[in-house]
């Protein structure tokens, strides 16, 4: 489905991550426990960039934000704003389809403690950079969290100081593409109300206005 420039299922370039995934696979033989591919519409006008697969979510199922707490608010919003045919994402066989939207991660492999190193983020950035080149003019990139935000800037070879992360902030990128920021939909952010359903909905309203202009 994807060229190896965008996604390589057999990538083992980061030894720490590869060793960890092998260990996870031994403990959980039924888990995907390999790099997780982007998911959604090949002709997406909205690309959502997360941090990395979650242990018992994307790493287990093989689909970004699937069967993961962080996916609850995300897929609910995608359904509410017309990008998805279902309100939940539970497995590869659940019939979920995304339209005009695709989800990817800054780091394609599960990292220990959900914390990739800077070297691992940079190593994986080549795949994100290749994916971003497939976006049409006037597309929108939604970065969930600071790591994803910075990964997008790196992928465009932009200085990190050129766009400061802030919730619901908008940043112009090359090719008339707009980067929109949101706090990550993590359990911690949702339960502490750093990110509420209404705050996240407002981000999608901003995205809708940007896409309606093009």
N, C-alpha and C positions, 0 to 999 in steps of 0.2 A: 504493500500500500504506500509506504514512504521510501524515498531513496535513502541510501546509507548516509548521505550527507545530513539528512534531517533526523533519522533515527536508525540506530544499529542495535538490534536485539542481542547481538553477540558481543557488544562492547565490553571490554575488560580493562580499560585504560587506567582506572583508578584502583590500585591494588587493595587499599583499605576497604573500599566499598565492595569489591569483588569477594574478598575474604569474608566480609560480613554477610553478604547475600548467600554464600555457600553455607555458612553457619546457620542462617535462618532456614534455608532449605532443608537442612538435616533435621532441624527441630520441627519444622512445619512442611512436610513433604507435599502437601496439597497446595501450598502457596505458589504464586507466580514467581516471586523472588528473583527477578531479572529486571533489566531496564524496562520501564513502562512507557509505552508508545503514546503519542498524542491521540486524542479522541475527538471526533466530531466531523464537521463539514469541511471537505477539502477546499471548497471555495468560500471559506469563512471571511466575513467582514469584521468579525469580532474574535480576537484571539485572547484567551485568558491564560495568564502565566502564573502558576503556583510555585511553591518552593521545591518540594520533592515528594515522592510517594510516602504515605503513612504505613507503618508496620502492618496493621491489621485491616487497612483499607486498600489503597491502590497496589501496594506491594503484595497483598494477598490475592486480589481479584484480577490485576493486570489492566485496570482502567483508572485514570486519574480521578481522585476524590470519590471513589465508589466504595460503599459500605464503610465509610469513614465519617466521623463526627463533622470534620471540616467540610464535607460534601453536603450536609443537610441544608444549610442556609444557601449554599451556592446553587444546587440543583432546584431548590424551591424558587429562587429568584429567576433562574433560567426558564423555568416553566411559566412563572407569572408574567414574564416579559416576552414570551413567545419564541424563545430560542430552543425549547425542548418539548417533546411530546409527553413527558412524564415528570411527576413532581419529585421522584426519588430515583437514585441510581444504586442498584443493589448487586448486580452481577452482569457478566458479559452476555448472559442469555435472557436479560429482562426486557428486551425489545426497545430500550431507550435509543432515541435518535435526536441529534442536535441539528438545528438548521441555522445557517448563517453564522455559526459559532463553532470554535474548536478550543479544546483545553489542552495545555501542555505544561511542562514543569521546567524550571531553571536547571534542576538536576534530575536526571532520569532514573536514578537508583536510590533506594532507601539508604539513608546514612544512619550510623549509630546515634542514638539520642535525638534523632531528627535534626542533626546539626552537621551539614556538610562543611568541609574546610574551604578556605578561600581557593586553594589549589584545585580542589574538586569542582567548585563552581566554575572556575576559569576553564578547566579541562572540558567540561560539558557545554561550555558556551558556544562552541563551534556548531553544535546541533541546533541550538536556538537561533543563532545567526542565520543559518541556512533556511530555517523555517520562516523567519521574518521576511526573507527575500521573496517568499511566495505570496505575501499579502498584497492585495490590490491597493491602488491609491485610495486615500480617504478611509482606510480601515482604521479600526480602533484596537489598541492593545490594553487590556486590563491587567495590571500588575497587582497581585495579592501579596502585599507585604514588601518590606524594604529590600530583601534579598532578590526577589523577582524584579523589582523596579531597577535595581542596580545591574542585574543580569541583562535586562533589555538595553540599558545604556551601553554596557560593554559590547553587546552584540552589534550595536550601531557604531562602535568605536568612538563613543562620546565620553567626555570627561564626566565623572560622577557629580561634580559640582555644577554641571550644566542644567540639572533638573533636580530639585530637592523633593524628596518624598513627602507627601502630605495627603491625608484622606480626602478623596474626591477632587484632588488637584488634577489639572490637565497640562500636558507638556507637548509641544509640537515636535515631531520627528521628521527625518527625511522622507520624501515620497508622499508628503501631505498626509502622513499618518499621525494619529494622536495617541499619546500614552496617558491613560487614566489610572490613578492610584486608588487603592482601597486597603484598609487594614485587612489582614488575612482572616479567613473565616474559621480560624482555629477554635478549639474548645475553650481555651483560656480567654481569647478575645470576646467570644460570644457570652460566656458565663459571667465575665466581669463587666459586661455591657460596654466594653470599649468599642465593640461593633454591634449595633442593634439591627434588627430587621429593617427598620425605617431608614437607618443610615445607609444600609446596603442597597435598599430600593432607590434611594436618591442617586447613588452611583450609577445604577442602571438607567435612571431617567436622564442623567447627563450623557450617557453613552447613546441612548436613543436620539437625543437632540443632535448629537454629532453625526450620527449615521443618516438622520433625516436630511441634513444639509447637503449630503453628497449625492 
